[in-house]
Amino acid sequence: MSTPQRIAFKVHGTVQGVGFRDYTMKRAVEYGLKGWVKNTDCGRVEGEAQGPEDTLQKFLKDINTGPRMAHVVKLENKNLASRDDDVEFALRKTSKSTFETL
């Protein structure tokens, strides 16, 4: 079995108040990914996801589209070291963006 990959993602556009976190969570759970998603206080959605590389690519493709009412302008992602402390995919409360510091 290959080592899981981990990515951080940040979604720009109309992504708050349109069910984006729930959509992201549903896709991640469907794909069996671990990690988290949250709204940022600067109006974006960001998180981390971990799983097989091909699954992560499908997941990124989905969140680049988002739910019906969303309008994704830009999706950023970067590779991180995989971790083994996530047991599931979680919803985190709104907070400052941490994407730039990774």
FENLIN-V919085 format. One record per residue. SS is DSSP state (alpha for helix, beta for strand, coil for the rest). PHI is phi as a letter, one per 30 degrees, with the letter a starting at -180 (999 if undefined). NEAR is the number of other C-alpha atoms within 12 Angstrom. Layout:
ss=SS phi=PHI near=NEAR
ss=SS phi=PHI near=NEAR
This chain:
ss=coil phi=999 near=6
ss=coil phi=d near=9
ss=coil phi=d near=13
ss=coil phi=d near=24
ss=beta phi=c near=26
ss=beta phi=b near=31
ss=beta phi=b near=34
ss=beta phi=c near=33
ss=beta phi=b near=38
ss=beta phi=b near=38
ss=beta phi=c near=39
ss=beta phi=c near=28
ss=beta phi=k near=26
ss=beta phi=d near=26
ss=coil phi=b near=35
ss=coil phi=c near=29
ss=coil phi=i near=19
ss=coil phi=b near=22
ss=coil phi=i near=22
ss=alpha phi=d near=37
ss=alpha phi=d near=34
ss=alpha phi=d near=27
ss=alpha phi=d near=29
ss=alpha phi=d near=44
ss=alpha phi=d near=34
ss=alpha phi=d near=26
ss=alpha phi=d near=32
ss=alpha phi=d near=35
ss=alpha phi=d near=26
ss=alpha phi=e near=19
ss=alpha phi=d near=26
ss=coil phi=i near=23
ss=coil phi=d near=36
ss=beta phi=c near=37
ss=beta phi=k near=37
ss=beta phi=a near=35
ss=beta phi=b near=41
ss=beta phi=a near=38
ss=beta phi=d near=34
ss=beta phi=c near=24
ss=coil phi=d near=15
ss=coil phi=c near=21
ss=coil phi=j near=22
ss=coil phi=c near=35
ss=beta phi=c near=49
ss=beta phi=b near=44
ss=beta phi=l near=44
ss=beta phi=b near=42
ss=beta phi=b near=48
ss=beta phi=b near=40
ss=beta phi=l near=37
ss=coil phi=d near=23
ss=alpha phi=e near=22
ss=alpha phi=d near=17
ss=alpha phi=d near=25
ss=alpha phi=d near=33
ss=alpha phi=d near=24
ss=alpha phi=d near=22
ss=alpha phi=d near=34
ss=alpha phi=d near=36
ss=alpha phi=d near=22
ss=alpha phi=d near=26
ss=alpha phi=d near=41
ss=alpha phi=d near=31
ss=alpha phi=c near=26
ss=coil phi=i near=33
ss=coil phi=d near=24
ss=coil phi=e near=17
ss=coil phi=d near=16
ss=coil phi=d near=28
ss=beta phi=b near=23
ss=beta phi=d near=27
ss=beta phi=c near=18
ss=beta phi=a near=23
ss=beta phi=b near=28
ss=beta phi=c near=25
ss=beta phi=a near=28
ss=beta phi=b near=23
ss=beta phi=d near=20
ss=beta phi=b near=21
ss=coil phi=d near=17
ss=coil phi=d near=23
ss=coil phi=b near=18
ss=coil phi=b near=16
ss=coil phi=c near=11
ss=coil phi=d near=18
ss=coil phi=c near=16
ss=coil phi=a near=23
ss=beta phi=c near=29
ss=beta phi=c near=23
ss=beta phi=c near=27
ss=coil phi=c near=21
ss=coil phi=d near=17
ss=coil phi=e near=21
ss=beta phi=a near=19
ss=coil phi=d near=19
ss=coil phi=d near=26
ss=coil phi=c near=22
ss=alpha phi=e near=28
ss=alpha phi=d near=14
ss=alpha phi=d near=9
ss=coil phi=d near=16
